[in-house]
Amino acid sequence: MVLTALLTGVAFAPDPEATATVWACDVLLFLITTALSVGAGFAFYGHARAYEEHAHSYGEMGRIFAHARREADSLNSPDDADAYNRLIFDLGREAPAENAEWLKDHRSRQIVHEVH
């Protein structure tokens, strides 16, 4: 962000001989540096908040629940009540395991105190 502000000051310094082409190049330089700064900020924030790890975890749990749904839909007869109960039990056992993984991931991250 500081670099963007510095380049903005350099790019828009008064120049009596500046043409429209030079001005357009200066504006493009400003836009490129601003876009890079904003992109770096988003990347850092996403890493600090562990969004990618959460996405992988939620995707895995989504696949597990989708598989359980397909299994439950395939159990149609009343004799399948025991199989259905086992499926629900296994699914219920998987949820705390995923929660333990989430806790382990978050406890392994360093706590950052933000002072405003």
N, C-alpha and C positions, 0 to 999 in steps of 0.2 A: 504494500500500500504506500509506503514511503517512497519507493522507487517510482510509482505511478505519479505521485504528487511532484516529485522532482522533475520527471520527464514532462509533465504538464507545464511546469514553469519554463522549462527550456523550449518546449515546442511552441508555446504561445507568447514568447518574448517578442516585443515589438521590433519589427524589421521593416524599414521603409522600402526596401527593394524586393520584398516578398511578392510573388505572383500567386495566382490562383492555384497553380500546380503545386507550388511549395506549400501553400496553406493546406491543400488536400492531403499531401504527404504527411504533414504534421498532424492532421486530424486522424489519419489512419494509424500513425505511430501511437498516438494517445489511445485510440480504441483497442489496438492490439495489446498494449501494456496493461490497460485496464482489464481486458478480458482475461489475460494471464493471471493477474493479481486476484481477480474474483474467483477464477477456477482453482487457484492454489488454496484460497481460503476455504472454498467448499470441500476440496479434497482433505485438507487438514481437519476440518470440522467433522466430516464423515468418518475419518479414521479415529478421531478422539471419541466419538459417540458409538463406535463399533457397529455401524450400520451394515457393513458387509458380512460380519460374523452373524448378526441377527438374521439377515436374509438367508444365509445358508442353513441356519438352525430352523427357521420357520419353513423353508422349503422341504427340509428333511421330515419335519413333523407333518407337513401337508401330505407328503407321499405316504407316510405311515397311516394317517387317517383315511386317505383315499383308498389304500389297500384294504383297510379294515371295513370301509363302506362297501367295497365290492364283495368282500367275504360275507358280510352281513346280508347283502342282497341275494347272495347265492343260497342262503339257508332259508328254505321255504317251508319245509315240513315241520309239524309240531315236534317230531322226534329230534330235531336239531337244536332244542333249547339248551342242552348241555354244551354243544359247540358254540352257540351264541354267547353263553355265559363265560366260556373260556376266552372267547375273542374280546369281550368287554373287560375281563380281568387282565388280559395281556395288554390291552390298550391303556387301561388304568395304571398298570405298572410302568409303562413307557413314559407317561407324563411326568412323574417325579424324577425319573432318570434324566429327562431332558432339562428339567428345572435344575438338577444338580450340575449339569454341564453349563448351563447359563450362569449359575453362581460361580463355578470354577473359572469361567472366562472373565467374569467381572472382577473377581478377587485377584486375578493375575495382573490386572491393569493397575498402573500407578494412579493414585488419586491426585488430581490437579486442582489446587485451590485457586479460584479466580478472585482477584481483588479488584473491585471497581472503585 
